[in-house]
Amino acid sequence: MKKISLFFLILFSIVFLSCTSTKTSEQEPVEEVLEEEIFGARFIDWKYKGFGNQLPVWIDAAYDKSCEEVKAIVPELSEKKIFILRVDSETLDQAELAVNKEAESGLAVGEDIYILYERFWVMLAEEFVDNPGCPYTSLAIFVLEESGL
C-alpha cells in the first residue's frame, strides 16, 4: 500500500511541476510590443471595431479638423468644399446625437448648406483627450450642396 501511495505521490508531483511555466526571453519583447500598440494608440475604440473594421484613413485628419488633409486623403473630395464637424462628449450617445441632428437637415454655415458625406465615432485614449472627461468624439464630413455629391 505504501508503494502505491508513494507512486501516486511521485506521479502527482511530476504532473504538477510539469504544468508550471517559466518566462522565456522570447515572450518579453512580444508583451512590450502589444503594450505599445494598446497604450500608444490615439484611438482605443471606434465604430464597428468589434466586427474587425479598421479606422477610416481620414480619421486622424478629421479629428485635427484639417480639411486640406482630408481632401488629400479622399480623392473624390479633392475639388469640393468641405466642413468637418467634431463633437466631443462624455458619452457616445451625446456625441452621436449632436451629429445626427445636423445630418438630418444639412449643416448651415453662413448662407451655405452642407450635406453629410460620412460620419464616424471614436474613443480616445486618456492621454489624448482634449476636453477632460469627454473621451468620445463623433466626426462628420459635410460637403457643400452645390459641389454635386
Phi and psi in degrees as GROMACS dihedral restraints (atoms count N, CA, C in turn):
[ dihedral_restraints ]
;  ai    aj    ak    al  type     phi  dphi    fc
    3     4     5     6     1   -65.2    20    10
    4     5     6     7     1   -36.1    20    10
    6     7     8     9     1   -65.9    20    10
    7     8     9    10     1   -40.4    20    10
    9    10    11    12     1   -66.9    20    10
   10    11    12    13     1   -42.9    20    10
   12    13    14    15     1   -63.4    20    10
   13    14    15    16     1   -42.8    20    10
   15    16    17    18     1   -64.8    20    10
   16    17    18    19     1   -40.4    20    10
   18    19    20    21     1   -59.8    20    10
   19    20    21    22     1   -47.4    20    10
   21    22    23    24     1   -67.3    20    10
   22    23    24    25     1   -34.9    20    10
   24    25    26    27     1   -64.4    20    10
   25    26    27    28     1   -43.9    20    10
   27    28    29    30     1   -67.3    20    10
   28    29    30    31     1   -43.8    20    10
   30    31    32    33     1   -60.6    20    10
   31    32    33    34     1   -45.1    20    10
   33    34    35    36     1   -61.9    20    10
   34    35    36    37     1   -41.1    20    10
   36    37    38    39     1   -63.4    20    10
   37    38    39    40     1   -42.8    20    10
   39    40    41    42     1   -64.6    20    10
   40    41    42    43     1   -45.3    20    10
   42    43    44    45     1   -63.2    20    10
   43    44    45    46     1   -44.8    20    10
   45    46    47    48     1   -63.7    20    10
   46    47    48    49     1   -44.9    20    10
   48    49    50    51     1   -69.2    20    10
   49    50    51    52     1   -30.2    20    10
   51    52    53    54     1   -74.0    20    10
   52    53    54    55     1   -18.4    20    10
   54    55    56    57     1   -82.3    20    10
   55    56    57    58     1   -20.1    20    10
   57    58    59    60     1   -74.4    20    10
   58    59    60    61     1   144.5    20    10
   60    61    62    63     1  -118.0    20    10
   61    62    63    64     1   157.4    20    10
   63    64    65    66     1  -119.9    20    10
   64    65    66    67     1   154.9    20    10
   66    67    68    69     1   -78.3    20    10
   67    68    69    70     1   128.8    20    10
   69    70    71    72     1  -100.7    20    10
   70    71    72    73     1   163.5    20    10
   72    73    74    75     1   -68.1    20    10
   73    74    75    76     1   -23.6    20    10
   75    76    77    78     1   -69.9    20    10
   76    77    78    79     1   -29.9    20    10
   78    79    80    81     1   -75.1    20    10
   79    80    81    82     1   -32.4    20    10
   81    82    83    84     1   -60.9    20    10
   82    83    84    85     1   -49.3    20    10
   84    85    86    87     1   -61.9    20    10
   85    86    87    88     1   -35.4    20    10
   87    88    89    90     1   -61.6    20    10
   88    89    90    91     1   -44.8    20    10
   90    91    92    93     1   -63.4    20    10
   91    92    93    94     1   -39.1    20    10
   93    94    95    96     1   -64.9    20    10
   94    95    96    97     1   -41.8    20    10
   96    97    98    99     1   -63.4    20    10
   97    98    99   100     1   -45.3    20    10
   99   100   101   102     1   -61.4    20    10
  100   101   102   103     1   -40.4    20    10
  102   103   104   105     1   -62.9    20    10
  103   104   105   106     1   -41.6    20    10
  105   106   107   108     1   -64.8    20    10
  106   107   108   109     1   -41.1    20    10
  108   109   110   111     1   -64.7    20    10
  109   110   111   112     1   -40.9    20    10
  111   112   113   114     1   -73.4    20    10
  112   113   114   115     1   -48.9    20    10
  114   115   116   117     1   -90.0    20    10
  115   116   117   118     1   -14.3    20    10
  117   118   119   120     1   -93.3    20    10
  118   119   120   121     1    -3.4    20    10
  120   121   122   123     1   -80.3    20    10
  121   122   123   124     1   140.7    20    10
  123   124   125   126     1   -71.1    20    10
  124   125   126   127     1   -44.3    20    10
  126   127   128   129     1  -108.8    20    10
  127   128   129   130     1   125.8    20    10
  129   130   131   132     1  -104.1    20    10
  130   131   132   133     1   -14.7    20    10
  132   133   134   135     1  -150.7    20    10
  133   134   135   136     1   152.8    20    10
  135   136   137   138     1  -160.6    20    10
  136   137   138   139     1   171.8    20    10
  138   139   140   141     1   -57.7    20    10
  139   140   141   142     1   126.0    20    10
  141   142   143   144     1    65.5    20    10
  142   143   144   145     1    18.8    20    10
  144   145   146   147     1   -60.7    20    10
  145   146   147   148     1   -38.8    20    10
  147   148   149   150     1   -62.3    20    10
  148   149   150   151     1   -20.1    20    10
  150   151   152   153     1   -95.7    20    10
  151   152   153   154     1     5.6    20    10
  153   154   155   156     1    91.5    20    10
  154   155   156   157     1     4.9    20    10
  156   157   158   159     1   -72.5    20    10
  157   158   159   160     1   144.2    20    10
  159   160   161   162     1   -89.4    20    10
  160   161   162   163     1   167.3    20    10
  162   163   164   165     1   -69.7    20    10
  163   164   165   166     1   145.8    20    10
  165   166   167   168     1   -64.3    20    10
  166   167   168   169     1   150.6    20    10
  168   169   170   171     1   -64.4    20    10
  169   170   171   172     1   -23.9    20    10
  171   172   173   174     1   -89.0    20    10
  172   173   174   175     1    -1.7    20    10
  174   175   176   177     1   -64.6    20    10
  175   176   177   178     1   -42.1    20    10
  177   178   179   180     1   -62.1    20    10
  178   179   180   181     1   -46.4    20    10
  180   181   182   183     1   -64.6    20    10
  181   182   183   184     1   -40.3    20    10
  183   184   185   186     1   -67.5    20    10
  184   185   186   187     1   -38.7    20    10
  186   187   188   189     1   -61.9    20    10
  187   188   189   190     1   -37.1    20    10
  189   190   191   192     1   -81.7    20    10
  190   191   192   193     1     1.1    20    10
  192   193   194   195     1    57.6    20    10
  193   194   195   196     1    39.8    20    10
  195   196   197   198     1   -99.0    20    10
  196   197   198   199     1    94.2    20    10
  198   199   200   201     1   -61.0    20    10
  199   200   201   202     1   -40.1    20    10
  201   202   203   204     1   -64.5    20    10
  202   203   204   205     1   -39.3    20    10
  204   205   206   207     1   -66.2    20    10
  205   206   207   208     1   -42.4    20    10
  207   208   209   210     1   -61.3    20    10
  208   209   210   211     1   -42.8    20    10
  210   211   212   213     1   -63.4    20    10
  211   212   213   214     1   -35.8    20    10
  213   214   215   216     1   -70.9    20    10
  214   215   216   217     1   -33.6    20    10
  216   217   218   219     1   -79.7    20    10
  217   218   219   220     1   -37.2    20    10
  219   220   221   222     1  -107.5    20    10
  220   221   222   223     1    98.8    20    10
  222   223   224   225     1   -54.7    20    10
  223   224   225   226     1   -37.2    20    10
  225   226   227   228     1   -69.5    20    10
  226   227   228   229     1   -11.4    20    10
  228   229   230   231     1   -99.6    20    10
  229   230   231   232     1    -3.8    20    10
  231   232   233   234     1   -57.4    20    10
  232   233   234   235     1   -33.8    20    10
  234   235   236   237     1  -103.4    20    10
  235   236   237   238     1     5.9    20    10
  237   238   239   240     1  -103.0    20    10
  238   239   240   241     1   157.9    20    10
  240   241   242   243     1   -91.4    20    10
  241   242   243   244     1   122.0    20    10
  243   244   245   246     1  -121.7    20    10
  244   245   246   247     1   161.4    20    10
  246   247   248   249     1  -135.9    20    10
  247   248   249   250     1   133.8    20    10
  249   250   251   252     1  -107.3    20    10
  250   251   252   253     1   125.6    20    10
  252   253   254   255     1  -105.4    20    10
  253   254   255   256     1   125.9    20    10
  255   256   257   258     1  -124.7    20    10
  256   257   258   259     1   124.5    20    10
  258   259   260   261     1  -122.0    20    10
  259   260   261   262     1   118.4    20    10
  261   262   263   264     1   -98.1    20    10
  262   263   264   265     1   139.3    20    10
  264   265   266   267     1  -153.0    20    10
  265   266   267   268     1   165.0    20    10
  267   268   269   270     1   -69.7    20    10
  268   269   270   271     1   -35.3    20    10
  270   271   272   273     1  -124.6    20    10
  271   272   273   274     1   155.2    20    10
  273   274   275   276     1   -63.6    20    10
  274   275   276   277     1   -41.2    20    10
  276   277   278   279     1   -58.6    20    10
  277   278   279   280     1   -44.1    20    10
  279   280   281   282     1   -63.3    20    10
  280   281   282   283     1   -43.3    20    10
  282   283   284   285     1   -64.1    20    10
  283   284   285   286     1   -45.7    20    10
  285   286   287   288     1   -67.0    20    10
  286   287   288   289     1   -37.5    20    10
  288   289   290   291     1   -60.8    20    10
  289   290   291   292     1   -42.1    20    10
  291   292   293   294     1   -64.1    20    10
  292   293   294   295     1   -41.5    20    10
  294   295   296   297     1   -70.9    20    10
  295   296   297   298     1   -41.6    20    10
  297   298   299   300     1   -60.2    20    10
  298   299   300   301     1   -38.5    20    10
  300   301   302   303     1   -59.7    20    10
  301   302   303   304     1   -42.4    20    10
  303   304   305   306     1   -74.4    20    10
  304   305   306   307     1   -33.7    20    10
  306   307   308   309     1   -70.5    20    10
  307   308   309   310     1   -29.5    20    10
  309   310   311   312     1   -61.3    20    10
  310   311   312   313     1   -47.3    20    10
  312   313   314   315     1  -109.7    20    10
  313   314   315   316     1    -2.1    20    10
  315   316   317   318     1    95.7    20    10
  316   317   318   319     1   152.6    20    10
  318   319   320   321     1   -98.6    20    10
  319   320   321   322     1   122.1    20    10
  321   322   323   324     1   -93.0    20    10
  322   323   324   325     1   121.8    20    10
  324   325   326   327     1  -125.3    20    10
  325   326   327   328     1   103.4    20    10
  327   328   329   330     1    65.7    20    10
  328   329   330   331     1  -127.1    20    10
  330   331   332   333     1   -92.9    20    10
  331   332   333   334     1    -7.3    20    10
  333   334   335   336     1   -86.1    20    10
  334   335   336   337     1   145.0    20    10
  336   337   338   339     1  -114.0    20    10
  337   338   339   340     1   124.6    20    10
  339   340   341   342     1  -106.2    20    10
  340   341   342   343     1   139.1    20    10
  342   343   344   345     1  -106.8    20    10
  343   344   345   346     1   153.1    20    10
  345   346   347   348     1   -67.2    20    10
  346   347   348   349     1   130.2    20    10
  348   349   350   351     1   -99.9    20    10
  349   350   351   352     1   -51.6    20    10
  351   352   353   354     1  -160.4    20    10
  352   353   354   355     1   149.8    20    10
  354   355   356   357     1  -137.5    20    10
  355   356   357   358     1   157.0    20    10
  357   358   359   360     1  -161.0    20    10
  358   359   360   361     1   151.7    20    10
  360   361   362   363     1  -122.1    20    10
  361   362   363   364     1   151.8    20    10
  363   364   365   366     1  -139.5    20    10
  364   365   366   367     1   159.1    20    10
  366   367   368   369     1  -118.9    20    10
  367   368   369   370     1   128.4    20    10
  369   370   371   372     1   -91.2    20    10
  370   371   372   373     1   149.8    20    10
  372   373   374   375     1   -65.5    20    10
  373   374   375   376     1   148.4    20    10
  375   376   377   378     1   -53.2    20    10
  376   377   378   379     1   -38.8    20    10
  378   379   380   381     1   -71.7    20    10
  379   380   381   382     1   -11.3    20    10
  381   382   383   384     1  -105.3    20    10
  382   383   384   385     1    -1.5    20    10
  384   385   386   387     1   -71.5    20    10
  385   386   387   388     1   122.1    20    10
  387   388   389   390     1   -74.9    20    10
  388   389   390   391     1   -45.0    20    10
  390   391   392   393     1  -102.1    20    10
  391   392   393   394     1   109.4    20    10
  393   394   395   396     1   -52.8    20    10
  394   395   396   397     1   133.6    20    10
  396   397   398   399     1    83.7    20    10
  397   398   399   400     1     3.8    20    10
  399   400   401   402     1  -125.5    20    10
  400   401   402   403     1    76.2    20    10
  402   403   404   405     1   -79.5    20    10
  403   404   405   406     1   -15.7    20    10
  405   406   407   408     1   -93.3    20    10
  406   407   408   409     1   136.7    20    10
  408   409   410   411     1  -132.8    20    10
  409   410   411   412     1   131.0    20    10
  411   412   413   414     1  -108.1    20    10
  412   413   414   415     1   128.6    20    10
  414   415   416   417     1  -118.4    20    10
  415   416   417   418     1   141.3    20    10
  417   418   419   420     1  -140.8    20    10
  418   419   420   421     1   139.0    20    10
  420   421   422   423     1  -105.6    20    10
  421   422   423   424     1   123.3    20    10
  423   424   425   426     1  -111.2    20    10
  424   425   426   427     1   145.7    20    10
  426   427   428   429     1  -118.5    20    10
  427   428   429   430     1   139.3    20    10
  429   430   431   432     1   -58.1    20    10
  430   431   432   433     1   129.5    20    10
  432   433   434   435     1   -54.5    20    10
  433   434   435   436     1   -37.5    20    10
  435   436   437   438     1   -71.2    20    10
  436   437   438   439     1   -10.1    20    10
  438   439   440   441     1   -70.6    20    10
  439   440   441   442     1    -8.3    20    10
  441   442   443   444     1    74.3    20    10
  442   443   444   445     1    45.1    20    10
